């Protein structure tokens, strides 16, 4: 009986491993599609640098590039039987009652400059007080936003650590939600509490569950997450360059003056919206002196709700430079004033060939990990199949021995019964023989 139940458990373990193997094959298939797209993006990034190309040519290249980028991260958010495909840890059953956990194959983590560069953001996902966690399609967009920051910040910021900033992303607790179209998300961190480049930083992003569907369906979830990660890495009122409603950082101001041909000595921050908005975002719609509101720029306090582009401008990249980071201004979006520009661009930036080269390396690393997990799962399943076969043979031998014993016993008893019957018959014949002799 115990052997039979063990065989049943081994059957279940093999079935579980077969299902996981199918999931890994799906990951590998999508990763191959992603690889094909990245190779095309690599080609476009080189063509974009051709000095003989017109502005219209480059716009066409950039459009295709950004569409491919969006498609890649959309694939990274897919599910397998309603399970997040790339954001779920693997589980391989190594026996009828034992298992091992394998790392998730979060390919989106490697699709950017950080996979092969000096600055790397690691996103960790946590459940809220109600035990709810972000869906894979939202995780993929958060990863895309992190890759965009890695294209902008290009120098080490953690004294050589592999991870420069670990950001925890989770849903807000229900008690703190303000419903649909209220506060979409919040973000912050300790990146600039000390000197940049001294140690690994940490940050958080909290997303209101009530706004998930409207943000995703409206096409502004990505810009929202990018906005909040910018807060987590250094666009924050806790820095000395943010002074009330004034911004005094020289690099951001220099970028503003270069764009507009002015000689401003300070920029202006939002004075409306209350705590969390006022003093922590660019002034959106008011003109102060000769400095107009930033309107649709990514780091104003109000989302465009998908209705207009939200470019991450060189002025905002300058804020990161003022905070102490080494930055690449070419990774910024085009923005020349209220209502202008495109974006925000994706996790890879056509003007930053390094962001594409990093993605090629990062994707190769994750494809190798998927391949190793496929091999490991095959090996374990083969071992389980052998163990099952041995159990079946052992069970069969035990059952065969029992049948033989019972058959032998039955034959013995039959012999004894037959012998007894014969002896009784012989005993009954003796008195008759004696009587015959007397006669």
N, C-alpha and C positions, 0 to 999 in steps of 0.2 A: 504493500500500500504506500509506504513512504517513497519507494523508488518511483512509483507511478505519479505521485504528486510532484516529485522533483522534476520528472520529465515534462509535466505540464507547465511548470514554472520556466523551464528552459525554453519551451516553445514560445511562451509569452515574451521572454527576454529577446529571443531571436527576432520575433515580430517587431518589437519596439526598435531594435537596432536597424532592421530593414527600413522602417519608416524614417528613422533619422538619416539613414544613408540616402534615401530619396530626397530629403530636405537638403542635404549637402550637394547632391547632384543638381538640384534647382539653383542653389547658390552659385555653383560653378558655372552653370549655363548663363545666368544673369551677369556674372562677373566677366564672362567672355564678351557679352554684348557691351558692357561698360568699357572693357579694354579697347574694343573696336572704336567706340566713340572717343575715347581719350586719344587714341592714335590720330584720329581726324582733327581733334582739337590741337594736337601738337603741330600738325601741318598748318592749320589756320594761324596759329600763333607766330609761326615763322613767316608766312605770307604777309601777315599784318605789318611786319617790319620793313617790307619792301618800300624803298623811298620813291619808287615810280608809281605807286598806287595812289589813286585819288581818295579824297575824303569819302566819296560815295562807295568806293571799293572797300575801304576799311569798315565802313558802317555795315556793309553786307557781310563781311567776314565776322564782325563782332556779333551781329544778329544770329548767325548760324552757331557761332561759338557758345553764346549764352543759352540758346535753345538746347544744344547738346548737354551743357552743364546742368540745366534744369531737368532734362530727361534722365541723366545719370543719377541724380539724387532722388528722383521719383522712383527709379528702380530700386534704390537702396532702402526705400520705405515699404517695399512689398511684403505681403504675408504669405504663409504656407499653412493652409487649413486654419486660417484666422490667427495664426501665431506669427509674430514679427520675425521675418525671415533672417535678417542680418543682426538683429538686436537681442537674440535669445541664446543663452548658453546651451551647449550641447550636452546630452546625457547618453552615455554608452553603458549598457548593462554587461558587466564582465562575468557574471555568473547568475545563478537563479535567484540570488538575493543580494547581490552587490553591484555597484555601478561606479563610474568615474565621470566627473564633470569636465567638459571641454570649454575653452574660451569661446565667446561669441565671435563671429566673423564679421565684425562691423567694418565693411569695406569703405564706408563713408568716412571713417576715421583717417584713412590714408589718402584720400583724394584731394591733396593740396600740397603746398610748399612745405608744410610742417613735417611731412613724412621724410623729407630729405634735407631739411633746413635747420636753422638755429633756434627758431621759436615754435613751440608746439603747445597747443591747447588740448587737454583731455576732458571730454564731457562724461560725467557720471550721472546716471539716472536713478532717481529715488522715488519711492511711493509716498503719497501724502498721508495725513492722519487717517483718512478713510481707506487706505490701502490701494488707492488708484495711482496708475502710472501713465505717462504720456504714451500715445500710440506710436507705432513705428514710423508712420508717415510724417509725424511732427518731429520725431527724433532725427529723421533724415534731414529735415530743414534746419534744425539746430546745428547739426554737424556741418551742413553747408555754410552756415553763418560763421562757425568756428574756422572753417577752412579759409573763408574770406579774410578774416582777421590775420590768419597766418600768412596770407599773401601781402598784407600791409606791414605788419611788424616782422622785420627780417633779421634782427639781431638777437643774440642770446639775452634772456632776461632773468636767468635763475642760477647764475654762476656755474653753468655747464650741466645742470640737471637735464634729464631726458624730457621731462615735462616742465614747462614754464608756468602754466596756469591750469589748475584743475577746477572746473566749474560744475557744480551740481545743479541739474535741471529737474524740476518737479512741478506737479500741479499745486495750485494753492489749496489750502484746506477749505472746505465748504463754508466755514464760519467767516473767512476773510474775503470770499467772493462778493463782488458788487453787481453781479448779473451781466447780461449781454450789453456790450458797447460801453462798459465802464472802463476801469483800468484793465488793459489787455494783459499786461505782464509787468513784472518788476525785475530789476537786476542790480547787482552790486558786488563789491569784493574788496580785497585788501591789497590789490596789486601795487598801489602807489602810496601805501601807508609808510613804507620804508623806501630805501633807494632802489630803483629799478636795477636788476641784475645781481642782487644779493642772494635771493632765495626764491624758491617756488611760491607762487601766489595761489590763492583760492578765491572762488567767487560763487555766486548763486543766481539762478534764474527761476522765478516763480510765475507760472502761467495760469490764468483764470480759465478753468474748465468750461465756464459758460460761454466763452468766446472762441473756443477751438474750432467749431464748425464754420462760424462766420469768417474767421481769419483764413482758414484753409480754402473754403469755397470762394472767398472774395479775392484770393491771391495776395494777401498781405501778411500771411503768417511768417514768411521768410524775412521780410523787412523788419517785422516786430522782433524776431529773435536776434537779428543782427544788431538792432538798436540796443537791446538789453545786454548783449555780450560786449558792446562798446562801453556800456556803463561798468560792466564787470572788470574790464581790463584797464580803464583809466579815464573815461569821459565822465567825471564825477565832481560834484561840488566840494568834495573833501580835499581836492588839490588846491594849493595856494593861488593858482592862476584864476580860479573861480572866486570872485570877490563880490558877494551880493548879486547885483544884476549886471556886473561888468566882467569881461574876460580880458586878461592882461598877458597871456602867453605870446611871446614874440614870434614864434614860428607860424602859428595859426593866423596871426595878424598879417604877417608877411605874405602868406598865401592869399589872404583876402585882398590885400593891396595889389598883388600881381594880377589877380583875376579882374578886378574892377578899375585898375589904374589909379588908385587913391593913395592917400598917405595917412590912413587912420592909425591911431595909437592905442585904441581899445575897441573891442567888439561888445555886443550886448546880449545878455541872457534873458530868458523868459521871466517876466515879473507877474504872470498870472498862473493859476492852476493849483496853488497851494503846495504843501510839502511834497517833495518827490518830483515835482515838475518845475516850479519856480526856482531859478538860480542853478538849475542842473541841465538846461537845454538851451539851444540857440533861441533868441527872440524870433517868434514866428511871423507876426503880421504888423508890428509897429515899427515905424521909422524913428531912429534916434540920431539926430543931427543929419549926417549924410549917409548913415548906415541903415539900409533897408532891412526889413525882416527877411529871415531865411526861408520862409514859406514852406516849400516841399522838401527841403533838405532833410536827410535821414534823422538828424539829431535835434529836430524840433520836438516839442512836447506832445504833438497830436499826430496820430497816424493819418495818412491820406486814404486809408481804407480801400486801397487797390484802385482808386480812381485816377491817380497821377503817379508818375515816377517818384521815387524817393532816393535820389542819388547820395552816395557817401562821398562828400566833396574833399578836395585837397585841404580845405580849411579845417575840416574835422580830422583828417590825417595829421595836420599840423598840431592839433591838440595832443595827440599821442606822442609826437615828437617833443612837445613842450613837457610832457610827463616824464620824459627820459628814455623813450624807446628809440631804436633805430628803425626808420620807416622807409617804405618805397612809395613815393608820391605817384608813380605811374600806375599803382594799383587802385587809385581813386577813380570814382565815376566823374563824368563830365557834368559840371554844374557852373553856370555863369549868372546866377541870380534867380529871383523868384519865378517859379513855374517852369524853369528850364531843366535840361539835363535828362539823363537816362539812368535806369537802375532801380534798385541797387544791383550791381553785377553779382555773379555767382561765386562759388567756392574757388573756382579757377578764373584767372583774369587774363584776357587775351594780350594785354600789354606786359604781362609778367610771365615770360617763358619758364622761369624757375618754378612757378606754381604748377605748370603742366608737367614738367620734368619730375617734380616731387610726386605728383599724382601717379605717374607711370611707375615709379619705384614703390610707392605705397600700395598700389593695386597688386603689383607683383608679389609683395610680401604677403598680402592676405590670400591671394590665389594659392600660394605655396602652403599656407596654413590650412586652407580648405582641402587641398590635395592630401596633406598629411593626415587630416582627420578622416578622409575617405579611406585611406589605406589602413588606418588604425581600426576603423569600424569593420572593414572587411576581415581583418585578421582576427578580431574578437569574435565575430560571427562564425568564422570557420572553426575556431576553438570550441565555441558553444555547440556547434553541430557535431563535432567529434565527441564532446562530453555527453551529448544527448544519445548518440549512437551507442556509446559504451554503457550508459545507463539502461538502454533498451536491451542490450545483450545480457547484462547482469540480471535484469528482471526476468528475461526469458529463461536463463539458466536456472534461476531459482524455481521458477514455475515448472520447468521440465523435470528437475530433481524431485519435486513433490509428486508429480504424476507418476514417476517411476516407482517411488516408494509405495504409493497407494496401490498401484497395479501389482506389485510384488506381494503386498499384504493380502490383497484380494485372492491371488492365486494360492497363497498359503492356506487361507481360511477355506477355500474351496476344496483343497486337498484333504484338510482335516475333516471337513464335513463328509466328504465322500468316503474317507477311511472309516470314520465312525459308523456310517450307514452300512458299509460292507461288513464290519465286525458284528454289528447287531444282527444283520441277516444271517451270518454264520452261526452266531450264538443261538438263534432260533431253530437252526437245523439240527443241533446236537441232541436235544431230547427226542426228536423224532427218530433219529438213527438208533438210539438206545432201545426204544420201544420195538423197533423192527427186529433187533437182535433177540429180544425176549420172546417174541413170537416164534 
